[in-house]
Amino acid sequence: MCETDRERRAATALYRNASGNRRRRNAETNGHHQGNGNGDVDAMTEDTREDDAPYKVKVSIRFLITSLMASCLLAFCVGRAARIVMLGEVMAARYPDAVPLQQCNAPPPPTLPPLVVKNGHIPKTRYTSKNFDTSMSASSSSWLAVSRDEESETFLLGSDEIHNSEEQQPMAEHLMVDIKHVDSVFLNSERMLANAIIEVMNEAKLTLLSYHCHGLVPMGVSCVGVLIQNYISFHTWPEEGVITLDLCVGGPKPLLHVLPIIEKAFGKPSNFGDNKPETRWAHRVRGFPTNDEQEPRDLGLYVLGDLATDVKKEVFSVETNFQRLDIYDVEDLNNKRPETSLLQRKARHAVVLRPDRVVMLNGWVESTLFHEAAYNEALVHPAMFSHPNPKKVAIIGGGEGSSLRETLKHKTVEEALLLELDETIVNVSKIHMPEWSDCSDLKGSADWCIEDPRTKVFHEDALAWFADRYSNDNSNEEPIDVVILNALGAESESVYAEVFYNNDTFVKSFYNSLSDNGILVMELGESHESRDPDEMKSGDRNRVVALNLLESVGFESIHAFEESHCGFGAAWTFIVAFKSYSSRKLWYANSAEIELAIQKRTVRTKSGNSPLRYFDGATMMSYQVPSRTIETVFCRRDPAPYACNDSAFQFVPELPNLPASSMEVRISGQGEHSGRGVFTKVNIVNGTYISAETSGKSLRFYPSTYKIITDLVEKCEKQAEELEVFEHYMHGYGFSSRRLGETEVFVDSSIVTFVNHGCNGTFNIGIATDFDEFTADTRTPPAALMGQSHTGTSVFNPVIDRHLFYSGDVSLRDIDAGEEILDNYLNFIGSQEAWEDDVNDLRKQCSGEVTPDSVSEYENYYDE
């Protein structure tokens, strides 16, 4: 306790009494020794001297501490009260809508748990920390407010303006930067690195609340800076000259502008060596934006977001009247290491190591320099070479000119129409995408394909253009031979696609615009994977819609094919639609025929090189058979389409098989002139393959081969007798089909070739049909035989397309031992022209009449 004044006075009095007593005792003692007189004077003089001496006060330590604490508390209370009164008036005047912090009922800050290190040890570090003044932040301010300074654009948390704005979406921009060949002294200095953090924050106009650094022993520094929204962090490896840095900032504001600031602040060149700092970076959108337009797209995922890419350079970017166009140069040297030095690699392999140029529309990859040729050759040439003489071609989209370039490589083309709504795309292609529209190597063409004399460009709505000219069946406009849709993929987000997939008027106009053997080709988008569900139950619904629309307006044959070199990260699916069934014959041309057509039709080049980089006969044949994945996903439709899991169209390993050794040849029981027949030696159960081991060994006469033989028999009298041997063999023992658009013939190479026709519907193997030679209409063949299925159209059926050349037969019922095996020959009539004659011949044969085409007549021909 502190001593009072009364206590101090009492202590002083006590001290004085004690002094007087001492003086009296001294006087008495002196008098006893010296006598009276002088002793009294001396005593008085000494007493007077002691009364004039200064006071001495004793104060306890407890008193001093208590006094200091009381003074501090009093000063704090006065200052706090003044601050509340003065600041409250200012904030209320500046932000009348602000909410006092006391009204927020914010809970007290939680107690943080202690750090625990398990199975390890804490390394020795040097700790550096700096906390900036955050008195105005929501955590310590009594008002929730925001302050924007025009120069620093500093944000204070807590205002309704921020919380209600788009910037408070649960998303952030994440910039990752790796820099090498950085000065080691800089990378090992907390002070220099801290200054770099502050420099980046100031120039980027970001608010840094605090930063904390640990200098590791012996080398290396780890730092983290706390921002109002998110953080900046990095770690350094001074010996290697490497720093890896992350900057994450909340909100949708672009963060790429900070990259050069970071490179300037942290990319300090080393004083040793000639290597300049090299930067790799990636930019990604994190979180869950509420706006679909801010969802990550190809631009963010595969271009800006790829940290392994050595170069990401923006070439051109513009917001046109219809879409956003971005062009970037990207370069990845990781997979190309012929030399250790980057400069040596670039010098020796300039062509291989040149950057890839990526073109994006609305954030999605549209085309790349390294892959655009493969994509456009797959889009254009299968359709073009499937037409015997394409003169007029229309291209929808493709304003960069690459589809036009491939079209102009055909000598037959007299007019190429390019319908591109966005004129900016066409103009930019000449400057920033010259390879896409380069026709300088084609003899007789202009350097820029757009200026080729055969080219006509229309900057207008392509759908409206077709609807205005070809909406009626009897249009006076000149028909088009091939229509190429390069802007209406099933996954496209364009307005064109939205209209196209919801209105058959435009699809009908495409159909009407085509010549009799016209062809339409379009992309469907990324190819399926085998685990994908039914398209109607997924995001690929538009694919089924497109196929149904094409079929409904009259296209008679549609086929899907894939190309895996388009540069989209996965194989790409296309479809080709034939206006007439017979026009598909060139689609199934063999490799040699395609190679011959390429030599005859393509324009010669000034360089002497082939004008085609990817497409050839073998490539075309790979397009003729759809992938197993296309078939698998197609058969997941509900209900399952015709031919799915049907043993008549594909081999089913679970079914039993009757080997050829279990059959024998005897005279047929189907009539006097039916010739030989095949009989089973054992019982056959329903659903058994008939000699499956030989079903794939048939002798095949392709349509072109068949046509050559029949033409020679007609025109060459001298060789007619010899050629008639082949003709009789084909017709007598083979069966014909129009599956390839024209008549082709198969002849079984085993005992099955003697299987006879089952009259009056007695056939017991083959395809189950509800007609026979007596019930069939001789004037009109069943749709099932003319390229259509028994349950409806099979205009598009990848199952049938994949198993066109499968000729296995399956028993339709139980067959007893000794019973003759019979098929329905009506299924083998290959053309509508031959239908009536062949049906009448079978009727006569089943009635016991002799006809020139009776089996016995063919056998007698060879016996002679």
MARLO-890901 format. One line per field, with one value per residue (C-alpha): residue in three letters; x, y, z. Coordinates in steps of 0.5 Angstrom, whole numbers. Each point is the difference from the previous one (the first is absolute). Layout:
N
rest <- (ALA, ...)
px <- (X, ...)
py <- (Y, ...)
pz <- (Z, ...)
//
This chain:
864
rest <- (MET, CYS, GLU, THR, ASP, ARG, GLU, ARG, ARG, ALA, ALA, THR, ALA, LEU, TYR, ARG, ASN, ALA, SER, GLY, ASN, ARG, ARG, ARG, ARG, ASN, ALA, GLU, THR, ASN, GLY, HIS, HIS, GLN, GLY, ASN, GLY, ASN, GLY, ASP, VAL, ASP, ALA, MET, THR, GLU, ASP, THR, ARG, GLU, ASP, ASP, ALA, PRO, TYR, LYS, VAL, LYS, VAL, SER, ILE, ARG, PHE, LEU, ILE, THR, SER, LEU, MET, ALA, SER, CYS, LEU, LEU, ALA, PHE, CYS, VAL, GLY, ARG, ALA, ALA, ARG, ILE, VAL, MET, LEU, GLY, GLU, VAL, MET, ALA, ALA, ARG, TYR, PRO, ASP, ALA, VAL, PRO, LEU, GLN, GLN, CYS, ASN, ALA, PRO, PRO, PRO, PRO, THR, LEU, PRO, PRO, LEU, VAL, VAL, LYS, ASN, GLY, HIS, ILE, PRO, LYS, THR, ARG, TYR, THR, SER, LYS, ASN, PHE, ASP, THR, SER, MET, SER, ALA, SER, SER, SER, SER, TRP, LEU, ALA, VAL, SER, ARG, ASP, GLU, GLU, SER, GLU, THR, PHE, LEU, LEU, GLY, SER, ASP, GLU, ILE, HIS, ASN, SER, GLU, GLU, GLN, GLN, PRO, MET, ALA, GLU, HIS, LEU, MET, VAL, ASP, ILE, LYS, HIS, VAL, ASP, SER, VAL, PHE, LEU, ASN, SER, GLU, ARG, MET, LEU, ALA, ASN, ALA, ILE, ILE, GLU, VAL, MET, ASN, GLU, ALA, LYS, LEU, THR, LEU, LEU, SER, TYR, HIS, CYS, HIS, GLY, LEU, VAL, PRO, MET, GLY, VAL, SER, CYS, VAL, GLY, VAL, LEU, ILE, GLN, ASN, TYR, ILE, SER, PHE, HIS, THR, TRP, PRO, GLU, GLU, GLY, VAL, ILE, THR, LEU, ASP, LEU, CYS, VAL, GLY, GLY, PRO, LYS, PRO, LEU, LEU, HIS, VAL, LEU, PRO, ILE, ILE, GLU, LYS, ALA, PHE, GLY, LYS, PRO, SER, ASN, PHE, GLY, ASP, ASN, LYS, PRO, GLU, THR, ARG, TRP, ALA, HIS, ARG, VAL, ARG, GLY, PHE, PRO, THR, ASN, ASP, GLU, GLN, GLU, PRO, ARG, ASP, LEU, GLY, LEU, TYR, VAL, LEU, GLY, ASP, LEU, ALA, THR, ASP, VAL, LYS, LYS, GLU, VAL, PHE, SER, VAL, GLU, THR, ASN, PHE, GLN, ARG, LEU, ASP, ILE, TYR, ASP, VAL, GLU, ASP, LEU, ASN, ASN, LYS, ARG, PRO, GLU, THR, SER, LEU, LEU, GLN, ARG, LYS, ALA, ARG, HIS, ALA, VAL, VAL, LEU, ARG, PRO, ASP, ARG, VAL, VAL, MET, LEU, ASN, GLY, TRP, VAL, GLU, SER, THR, LEU, PHE, HIS, GLU, ALA, ALA, TYR, ASN, GLU, ALA, LEU, VAL, HIS, PRO, ALA, MET, PHE, SER, HIS, PRO, ASN, PRO, LYS, LYS, VAL, ALA, ILE, ILE, GLY, GLY, GLY, GLU, GLY, SER, SER, LEU, ARG, GLU, THR, LEU, LYS, HIS, LYS, THR, VAL, GLU, GLU, ALA, LEU, LEU, LEU, GLU, LEU, ASP, GLU, THR, ILE, VAL, ASN, VAL, SER, LYS, ILE, HIS, MET, PRO, GLU, TRP, SER, ASP, CYS, SER, ASP, LEU, LYS, GLY, SER, ALA, ASP, TRP, CYS, ILE, GLU, ASP, PRO, ARG, THR, LYS, VAL, PHE, HIS, GLU, ASP, ALA, LEU, ALA, TRP, PHE, ALA, ASP, ARG, TYR, SER, ASN, ASP, ASN, SER, ASN, GLU, GLU, PRO, ILE, ASP, VAL, VAL, ILE, LEU, ASN, ALA, LEU, GLY, ALA, GLU, SER, GLU, SER, VAL, TYR, ALA, GLU, VAL, PHE, TYR, ASN, ASN, ASP, THR, PHE, VAL, LYS, SER, PHE, TYR, ASN, SER, LEU, SER, ASP, ASN, GLY, ILE, LEU, VAL, MET, GLU, LEU, GLY, GLU, SER, HIS, GLU, SER, ARG, ASP, PRO, ASP, GLU, MET, LYS, SER, GLY, ASP, ARG, ASN, ARG, VAL, VAL, ALA, LEU, ASN, LEU, LEU, GLU, SER, VAL, GLY, PHE, GLU, SER, ILE, HIS, ALA, PHE, GLU, GLU, SER, HIS, CYS, GLY, PHE, GLY, ALA, ALA, TRP, THR, PHE, ILE, VAL, ALA, PHE, LYS, SER, TYR, SER, SER, ARG, LYS, LEU, TRP, TYR, ALA, ASN, SER, ALA, GLU, ILE, GLU, LEU, ALA, ILE, GLN, LYS, ARG, THR, VAL, ARG, THR, LYS, SER, GLY, ASN, SER, PRO, LEU, ARG, TYR, PHE, ASP, GLY, ALA, THR, MET, MET, SER, TYR, GLN, VAL, PRO, SER, ARG, THR, ILE, GLU, THR, VAL, PHE, CYS, ARG, ARG, ASP, PRO, ALA, PRO, TYR, ALA, CYS, ASN, ASP, SER, ALA, PHE, GLN, PHE, VAL, PRO, GLU, LEU, PRO, ASN, LEU, PRO, ALA, SER, SER, MET, GLU, VAL, ARG, ILE, SER, GLY, GLN, GLY, GLU, HIS, SER, GLY, ARG, GLY, VAL, PHE, THR, LYS, VAL, ASN, ILE, VAL, ASN, GLY, THR, TYR, ILE, SER, ALA, GLU, THR, SER, GLY, LYS, SER, LEU, ARG, PHE, TYR, PRO, SER, THR, TYR, LYS, ILE, ILE, THR, ASP, LEU, VAL, GLU, LYS, CYS, GLU, LYS, GLN, ALA, GLU, GLU, LEU, GLU, VAL, PHE, GLU, HIS, TYR, MET, HIS, GLY, TYR, GLY, PHE, SER, SER, ARG, ARG, LEU, GLY, GLU, THR, GLU, VAL, PHE, VAL, ASP, SER, SER, ILE, VAL, THR, PHE, VAL, ASN, HIS, GLY, CYS, ASN, GLY, THR, PHE, ASN, ILE, GLY, ILE, ALA, THR, ASP, PHE, ASP, GLU, PHE, THR, ALA, ASP, THR, ARG, THR, PRO, PRO, ALA, ALA, LEU, MET, GLY, GLN, SER, HIS, THR, GLY, THR, SER, VAL, PHE, ASN, PRO, VAL, ILE, ASP, ARG, HIS, LEU, PHE, TYR, SER, GLY, ASP, VAL, SER, LEU, ARG, ASP, ILE, ASP, ALA, GLY, GLU, GLU, ILE, LEU, ASP, ASN, TYR, LEU, ASN, PHE, ILE, GLY, SER, GLN, GLU, ALA, TRP, GLU, ASP, ASP, VAL, ASN, ASP, LEU, ARG, LYS, GLN, CYS, SER, GLY, GLU, VAL, THR, PRO, ASP, SER, VAL, SER, GLU, TYR, GLU, ASN, TYR, TYR, ASP, GLU)
px <- (0, 2, 2, -4, 2, -2, 4, 6, -1, 0, 7, 3, -2, 3, 6, 1, -2, 6, 5, -2, 1, 7, 2, -2, 4, 6, -1, 0, 6, 4, -2, 2, 7, 1, -4, -6, 0, 4, -4, -7, 2, 3, -6, -4, 4, 0, -8, -1, 4, -4, -6, 2, 2, -5, -6, 1, -6, -1, -5, -1, 0, -7, -2, 4, -3, -7, 1, 2, -6, -5, 3, 0, -7, -3, 4, -3, -7, 0, 3, -5, -6, 3, 1, -7, -3, 4, 0, -7, -2, 5, -2, -8, 1, 4, -4, -7, -2, 6, -2, 3, 5, -4, -6, 3, 1, 6, 3, 6, 6, 2, 6, 5, 2, 8, 4, 2, 6, -1, 5, 5, 4, -1, 6, 4, -3, 1, -7, -2, -7, -4, -7, -3, -5, -6, -4, -5, -2, -6, 3, 2, -4, -7, -3, 0, 2, 4, 5, 2, 6, 1, 7, 1, -7, 1, -6, -2, -5, -7, -4, -7, 3, 5, -4, -6, 5, 2, 7, -2, -2, 3, 6, 7, 5, 7, 6, 6, 7, 6, 7, 7, 7, -2, 6, 2, 1, -7, -3, 3, -2, -6, 1, 0, -5, -5, 2, -2, -7, -1, 2, -5, -6, 1, 1, -6, -4, -2, 0, 5, -2, 6, 6, 4, 6, 5, 7, 2, 7, 5, -4, -7, -6, -7, -5, -8, -3, -7, -5, -7, -2, 4, 8, 7, 5, 7, 6, 7, 6, 6, 5, -5, -2, -7, -6, -7, -6, -7, -5, -7, -5, -8, -5, 0, 5, 5, 7, 4, 2, 4, 5, 5, 0, 2, 5, 3, 0, 2, 4, 6, 6, 6, 7, 3, -1, -4, -7, -5, -6, -5, -8, -5, -7, -7, -6, -7, -7, -1, -6, -7, -3, -7, 0, 1, 4, 6, 0, 7, 1, 5, 3, 1, 1, 5, 3, 1, -1, 6, 6, 4, 0, 6, -3, -7, 0, -7, 1, -7, -7, -6, -7, -4, -7, -2, 5, 7, 6, 7, 6, 6, 7, 2, 6, 2, 7, 0, -2, 6, 7, 4, 6, 0, 1, -7, 3, 4, -7, -4, 6, 1, -8, -3, -6, -1, 1, -4, -6, -7, -5, -7, -6, -6, -7, -4, 6, -1, 6, -2, 6, 7, 6, 3, -7, -4, 2, -2, -7, -2, 3, -5, -6, 1, 3, -4, -6, 3, 3, -7, -3, 2, 1, -1, -1, -3, 1, -2, 3, -3, 5, 7, 2, 7, 0, 3, -6, -1, 8, -2, -6, 4, 5, -5, 0, -7, -2, -3, -3, 2, -5, 2, -5, 3, -4, 6, 4, 5, 2, 2, 4, 4, 1, 5, 4, 0, -2, 4, 1, -8, -1, 6, -1, 7, 2, -6, 1, -5, -2, 1, 5, -6, -6, -5, 2, 0, -4, -5, -1, -7, 0, -7, 1, -8, -4, 2, -7, -4, 4, -2, -7, -1, 2, -1, -6, -5, 1, 0, 5, 3, 7, 5, 1, 6, 4, 4, -2, 5, -2, 5, -3, -6, 3, -5, 5, 0, -3, -1, -7, 0, 1, -6, -5, 3, -2, -7, -2, -1, -1, 7, 2, -5, 3, 7, -4, -3, 6, 4, 0, -3, 7, 2, 3, 0, 6, 0, 4, -4, 6, 4, 0, -3, 3, -3, -2, -5, -7, -6, 1, -7, 1, 7, 2, 1, -8, 1, 4, -6, -4, 4, 0, -8, -1, 5, -4, -7, 1, 2, 8, 0, 7, 4, 7, 4, 8, 5, 7, 5, 5, -5, 4, -6, 3, -5, -2, -5, -7, -2, -7, -1, -7, -2, -6, -1, 2, 4, 4, 4, 3, 7, 0, 2, 5, 6, 7, 2, -6, 1, 7, -1, -6, 5, 5, -5, -4, 5, 3, 8, 4, 6, 4, -1, -2, -7, -5, -3, 4, -4, -6, 1, -3, 2, -3, -6, -1, 1, -6, -5, -1, -2, 4, -3, -1, -5, -4, 0, -3, -5, -2, -1, -6, -7, -3, 6, 1, -1, 6, 3, 2, -3, 4, -2, 4, 6, 3, -2, 5, -5, -4, 1, 3, -1, 6, 1, 2, -7, -4, 0, -2, -6, -5, -5, -7, -2, -2, 2, 4, 3, 7, 4, -2, 4, -3, 2, 3, -2, -6, 1, -3, -3, 5, 6, 5, 1, 7, 2, 8, -1, -5, 6, 3, -5, 3, -3, -1, 0, -5, 6, 2, -7, -1, 6, -2, -7, 3, 5, -5, -5, 6, 5, -3, 7, 1, -7, 0, 6, -3, -7, 3, 1, -7, -3, 4, -2, -7, -1, 4, 0, -5, 0, -1, 0, 3, 5, -5, 1, 0, 5, 1, 2, 1, 1, 7, -3, -6, -5, 1, -5, -6, -6, -6, -6, -6, -7, 4, 3, 7, 3, 6, 2, -4, -7, -4, -8, 0, 2, 0, -8, -2, 5, -2, 4, -1, 3, 6, -1, 4, 4, 4, 1, 4, -5, -2, -6, -2, 1, 5, 7, 3, 5, 2, 7, -1, -2, 6, 5, -3, -1, 5, -3, -4, -1, -7, -3, -6, -7, -3, 2, 3, 0, 5, -1, -4, 2, 3, -4, 1, -4, 3, -4, 4, 6, -3, 4, -3, -7, 1, 1, -6, -6, 4, 3, -6, -4, 6, 0, -8, 1, 6, -5, -5, 4, 1, 7, 3, 7, 2, -2, 5, 0, 2, 6, 2, -1, 4, 6, -1, 0)
py <- (0, 7, 4, 6, 7, -1, -6, 4, 6, -5, -3, 7, 1, -6, 1, 7, -2, -6, 6, 4, -5, -2, 7, 0, -6, 3, 6, -3, -4, 6, 4, -6, 0, 8, 4, 5, 6, -2, -7, 4, 4, -6, -4, 6, 1, -8, 0, 6, -3, -7, 4, 3, -7, -2, -5, -8, -3, -8, -2, -8, -3, -2, 7, 2, -6, 1, 8, -2, -5, 5, 6, -5, -2, 7, 2, -6, 1, 7, -1, -6, 5, 5, -4, -3, 6, 4, -6, -2, 7, 0, -7, 1, 6, -3, -7, 1, -7, -3, -5, 0, -6, 0, -2, -6, -4, -3, -6, 1, -3, -7, -3, -3, -7, -1, -2, -7, -4, -7, -5, 6, 6, 7, 3, 6, 6, 8, 3, 7, 3, 6, 2, 6, 5, -4, 5, 1, -7, -3, -4, 6, 6, 1, 2, -5, 4, 0, 6, 0, 5, 1, -1, -6, -3, -2, -4, -1, -6, 0, 5, -2, 2, -5, -6, 2, 0, -5, 1, -4, -7, -6, 0, 3, 1, -4, 2, -5, 2, -4, 4, -3, 3, 5, 4, -5, 6, 3, -7, -1, 7, 1, 7, 1, -5, 4, 6, -4, -2, 7, 3, -5, 1, 8, -1, -5, 5, -6, 1, -4, -1, -4, -4, -5, -3, -6, 0, -7, -3, 0, 3, 1, 5, -2, 6, 1, 7, 1, 4, 2, -5, -6, 0, 0, -5, -3, -4, 1, -5, 5, -5, -2, 7, -2, 3, -2, 5, -1, 6, -1, 6, -1, 3, 0, 5, -2, -1, -1, 7, -1, -5, 5, 3, -6, -2, 7, 0, -8, -1, 3, -2, -4, 3, -6, -3, 2, -3, 5, -2, -4, -1, -5, 2, -2, 3, -3, 2, -4, -1, 0, 6, 1, 3, -5, 4, 0, -7, -3, -1, -2, 6, 0, -8, -2, 7, 5, -6, -4, 1, -5, 5, 4, 5, 3, 7, 3, 2, 3, 1, 3, 1, 0, 1, -7, -4, 1, -2, -2, -2, -3, -2, -6, -4, -7, -2, -5, -6, 3, -1, -1, 4, 3, 7, 4, 4, -6, -3, 6, 1, -7, -2, 7, -4, -5, 5, 6, 2, -3, 5, -1, 3, 1, 2, 2, -3, -7, -3, 1, -2, -1, 1, -7, -3, 4, -4, -7, 3, 4, -6, -5, 5, 2, -6, -6, 3, 3, -6, -4, 5, -2, 7, 6, 6, 5, 0, 4, 1, 2, 3, -1, 7, -1, -3, -7, -4, 5, -2, -7, 0, 4, -5, -4, 1, -1, 6, 6, 4, 0, 4, 2, 2, 3, 5, 3, 4, 1, -7, 0, 7, -2, -7, 3, 4, -5, -7, 0, -7, -1, 3, -1, -2, 3, -7, -2, 1, 5, 2, 7, 0, 2, -6, 6, 3, -6, 1, -6, 3, 4, 3, 2, 3, -1, -5, -7, -3, 5, 0, -7, 1, 6, -4, -7, -1, -2, -7, 3, 5, 4, 1, -5, -6, -1, -6, 0, 4, 1, 2, 2, 5, -5, -5, -4, 3, 7, 6, 5, 3, -4, -7, 2, 1, -6, -5, 3, 1, -5, 6, 1, -7, -1, 6, -3, -7, 4, 4, -7, -3, -7, -3, 6, -1, 3, 0, 3, -1, -3, 2, -4, -8, -4, -5, -7, 2, 6, -1, 0, 7, 2, 0, 4, 6, -3, 0, 5, -5, -5, 6, 2, -7, -1, 7, -2, -7, 4, 4, -5, -2, -7, -2, 3, -3, 2, 0, 3, 4, 0, 5, 6, 3, 0, -5, -5, -3, 4, -3, 2, -2, -1, 0, -2, 2, -6, -7, -2, 6, -3, -5, 4, 1, -8, 1, -4, 3, -1, 4, 5, 1, 0, 6, 4, 0, 1, 6, 4, 6, 0, 4, 5, -4, -7, -3, -3, 5, -4, -1, -6, -2, -6, -7, -4, 6, 0, -7, 1, 5, -5, -4, 3, -1, -5, 5, 4, -7, -1, 7, -1, -7, 4, 3, -2, -4, -3, 2, -6, -4, 1, -7, -3, -7, 2, 6, -2, -6, -2, -4, -3, -4, -7, -1, -6, -2, -1, -7, -1, 1, -4, 2, -4, 1, 6, -2, 7, -2, -4, 6, 2, -3, -2, 1, 0, -5, 0, -6, 2, 3, 8, 4, 7, 6, -5, 3, -3, -2, 7, -2, 1, 6, 5, -4, 2, 2, 7, 4, 7, 5, 2, -7, -2, 6, -2, -7, 2, 5, -4, -6, 5, 4, -5, -6, -3, -1, -1, -8, 1, 5, -3, -5, 5, 3, -7, -2, 7, -1, -7, -1, 7, 5, 7, 6, 8, 1, 5, 3, -4, -7, -5, -7, -5, -8, -4, -4, -6, -5, 5, 3, -6, 2, 1, 4, -2, 1, 2, 3, -7, 3, -1, 4, 7, 6, 0, 3, 0, -1, -5, -1, 0, 5, 5, 6, -1, 8, 3, -4, 0, 6, -5, -2, 7, 3, 0, -4, -5, 5, 6, 4, -1, 6, 1, -7, -1, -7, -2, 5, -4, -7, 1, -5, -5, -6, -5, -4, -2, -5, 3, -6, -7, -5, -7, -5, -1, 6, 5, 6, 6, 7, 6, 2, 6, 3, 0, 4, 6, 5, 3, -1, -8, -1, -1, -5, -4, -1, -2, -5, -3, -1, -4, -4, -1, -2, -5, 4, 0, 7, 2, 2, -6, -3, -7, 4, 3, -6, -4, 6, -2, -7, 1)
pz <- (0, -1, 6, 2, 1, 8, 0, -3, 5, 6, -3, 0, 7, 2, -3, 3, 7, -1, -2, 6, 5, -3, 0, 8, 1, -3, 4, 6, -1, -3, 7, 4, -3, -2, 5, -2, -4, -7, 0, 0, -6, -4, 1, -3, -6, -2, 1, -4, -6, 0, 0, -7, -3, -6, 1, -2, -2, -1, -5, -1, -7, 0, 1, -7, -4, 2, -1, -7, -2, 3, -5, -6, 1, 1, -6, -4, 2, -2, -7, -1, 2, -5, -6, 1, 0, -6, -4, 0, -2, -6, -2, 1, -5, -5, 0, 2, -2, 4, 6, 7, 1, 7, -4, -3, 6, -3, 5, 3, -4, 1, 4, -5, 1, 2, -6, 1, -4, -1, -2, -2, 3, -1, -4, 2, -3, 0, 1, -3, 1, -1, 1, -3, 3, 0, 5, -6, -2, 2, 6, 4, -3, 3, -7, -6, -5, -7, -2, -7, -2, -7, 0, 4, 0, 7, 2, 7, 2, 2, -4, -3, -6, -1, 3, -5, -6, -5, 3, 6, -4, 3, -5, -1, -5, 1, -3, 1, -2, -1, -1, -1, -1, 6, 4, 6, 5, -2, 1, 7, 3, 4, -1, -7, -1, 5, -4, -7, 4, 1, -7, -3, 5, -2, -7, -1, 5, 5, 7, 4, 8, 2, -2, 3, -2, 2, -2, 0, 2, -3, -6, -3, 2, 1, 0, 0, 0, 2, -4, 1, -5, 0, 0, -3, 1, -2, 1, -2, -2, 0, -2, -6, -2, 0, 4, -1, 2, 1, 0, 1, 0, 1, -5, -8, -1, -5, 3, -6, 0, 7, -4, -3, 7, 3, -5, 1, 8, 1, -7, 2, -4, 2, 0, -2, -7, -6, 2, 0, 5, -3, 2, -1, 3, 0, 1, 3, 2, 7, 4, -2, -4, 0, -7, -6, -4, 5, 0, -2, -8, -4, 0, 8, 0, -6, -2, 6, 5, -2, 4, -4, -6, -1, -4, 0, -4, -2, -7, -1, 4, -2, 2, -7, -1, 1, 4, 3, -4, 4, -3, 4, -2, 4, 1, 4, -1, 5, -5, -5, 3, -6, 3, 8, -2, -1, -6, -3, 0, -3, -5, -3, 0, -2, -3, 5, 6, -3, 5, -1, -2, 4, -3, 5, 0, 6, 4, -4, -4, -7, -4, 1, -5, 1, -1, -4, -6, 2, 3, -7, -4, 4, -1, -7, -4, 2, -3, -6, -2, 1, -5, -7, -3, 5, -3, 5, 7, 6, 6, 7, 5, -1, -1, 1, -7, 2, -3, -6, -1, 0, -5, -5, 0, -5, -7, -1, 4, -4, 6, 7, 5, 7, 4, 6, 5, 3, -5, 6, 0, -8, 1, 6, -4, -5, 5, 6, -3, -7, 0, 1, -7, -4, -7, -3, -1, -4, -8, -3, 7, 4, 6, 4, -1, 2, -7, -4, -6, 2, 6, 2, 7, 4, 6, 2, 4, -3, 2, -2, -7, -1, 2, -4, -6, 1, 5, -6, -3, -7, 1, -6, 3, -3, 4, 4, 0, 7, 6, 6, 7, 4, 5, 2, 4, 5, 6, -3, 4, -6, -2, -6, 4, 4, -6, -4, 5, 2, -7, -6, -5, 0, -1, -5, -4, 0, -3, -5, -2, -2, -7, -1, 3, 4, 7, 7, 5, 7, 6, 6, 6, 4, -1, 6, 5, 0, 7, -2, 1, -5, -4, 2, 7, 0, -3, -7, -1, -6, -4, 0, -1, -6, -3, 1, -4, -6, 0, 0, -6, -4, 0, -1, 2, 6, 3, 6, 0, 4, -1, 6, -2, 0, 6, 5, 5, -2, -7, -3, -4, -6, -4, -8, -2, -7, -4, -4, 3, -7, 1, 6, -5, 0, 7, 0, -5, 1, 2, -8, -2, 4, -1, -8, 2, 4, -6, -5, 3, 5, -2, -2, 5, -2, 5, -3, 7, 1, 1, 6, 6, 4, -5, -4, -2, 6, 4, -4, 2, 7, 0, -4, 7, 6, 7, 5, 4, -4, -1, 8, 1, -5, 2, 7, -2, 3, -4, -3, -7, -6, 0, 6, 3, -6, -2, -7, 0, 5, 3, 6, 4, 4, -5, -2, -7, -5, -4, -7, 2, 3, -7, -7, -7, -3, -5, 2, 2, -2, -7, -7, -2, 7, -1, 6, 7, 7, 6, 7, 3, 7, 4, 0, 5, -1, -1, -2, -5, -6, -2, 4, -1, -8, 0, -1, -5, -6, -7, -1, -6, 2, -4, -5, -1, -1, -5, -4, -1, -2, -5, -3, -1, -4, -4, -2, -4, -1, 8, 1, 1, 5, 4, 0, 4, 6, -1, 0, 7, 3, -2, 1, 7, 3, 3, -2, 5, -1, 7, -3, -5, -6, -1, 3, 0, 5, -1, 6, 0, 4, -1, 2, -7, -2, 5, -4, 0, 5, -4, 3, 6, 2, 1, 7, 0, -2, 2, 2, -5, 0, -8, -5, -8, 0, 5, -2, -5, -6, -1, 6, 4, 8, 3, 4, -6, -3, 5, 6, 6, 1, 6, -4, -3, 1, -3, 6, 3, 2, 2, -7, -3, 4, -2, -7, -2, 5, -4, 6, 0, 6, 1, 1, 3, 2, -6, 1, -3, -7, -1, -6, 2, -4, -1, -3, -6, 0, 5, -5, -6, 0, -4, -2, -7, 1, 5, -5, -4, 6, 4, -7, -1, 7, 0, -7, 4, 6, -5, -4, -6, -3, -1, -3, 7, 4, 4, -4, -6, 3, 2, -7, -3, 4, 0, -8)
//
